């Protein structure tokens, strides 16, 4: 069996940044396996701008941001295979794939980085009543049609879900001449970035209907309209508020799911909230030598932090391959107070470097203090005017703080203030 | 007037006070760009346009305005861009339309498109 030091599954922003970082840390025998016909992943269809402000202090579109990393992969001659699908990863890191370079083959990796990204929730996950006409798309599929292939999916659009992709597509379809009748959001707040509500909806007078959902889809061959309704506190539609909107297209932007079938086949422990692997600060999963980063680990709102996370995984994989030291026992786990839905990393096993904690709150809260404490001792405290599920929070725990921790559990809490 | 800054994902809540159509104070911003945005939003709102242009032989190339354009005129610029049919190869940064509608602003490519290999 062919031996490869590091196999990276996925050539999107996470996979490319991990590859470059592993290469710069001494690992040259790398193979990136990519399902699509180009590197860059989902960024290739994200033609809007706003990428890179954190990482490069400059604003790029998705394809431009992807090119920053693709160019490094090409300049460093890091091997990659396109149009290649990974079928299986075993717990001992044998990776089986098939694609344009011939039939099924298996390579033995010393380390594997999972960077497969995520996929969209589709109509099947929503249980919307009605017929099954043409004209129902996930927002990302519509984005691919318009931005890569140059086809318009419809003329009169209703969008269900106010995640960032839904908001971006509302603007995109409007610019291309379609009429977006409404964006419906089940929750009382949008899960997208505020700036996207301003520049994608308000700029074009597109109504955002909070606490609303689509209860029925009409049309036989093609969508002819949808019935929407307001929902109560338990998210149940209120019959008296039903309203018919004529349209030929329904776009769904109702959440993203990390694509973790391969992680499951490798026996990796998953976090039920994120849908991604349980990892330590090196982004190493429960299987020694298998790492995960980017949207396959947890869905990010900004690619800048995908790159940041992928670099950590790349460095750690390089160290694992070259030093073959035994993995340290976990020193710290986290306890999350009510109002915090998840944290990544889940565990910390070293106090040598600073660790950045990524987490999300479960609801919109105003005037809160985020507290990180080791039993009674407060390690970190910050006050926030507003926190919301759509915007990931980041806290840096310095190596000094980590060394000072006596207990084995660190508490992350939200305190409400007036 | 209250605004949400759209310069970066932070989305600061800005309060702008105006007198006779002139901005007298901006608060709530956490950087200088926020103040600039607030003034521009009150006086002459602009947006960077990102869209696609057709590539001769199939597919699309993504493009953007290299500086923000007047918000009210975006559909006018879209019409011009949608008439194009561009010959590959195209490189990131290539000027697709120079000085669109005498604005001094260029439409540039944001993606690389390889040349067609007729021998393949």
Interface residues (C-beta under 8 A of the other chain):
Chain A: X44 X47 X48 X49 X50 X53 X59 X60 X61 X62 X63 X64 X67 X146 X147 X148 X149 X150 X172 X175 X176 X177 X193 X194 X195 X197 X198 X199 X203 X301 X302 X385 X391
Chain B: X3 X4 X5 X6 X7 X8 X9 X11 X13 X47 X48 X49 X50 X51 X52 X54 X59 X60 X62 X64 X71 X74 X75 X78 X82 X92 X110 X111 X112
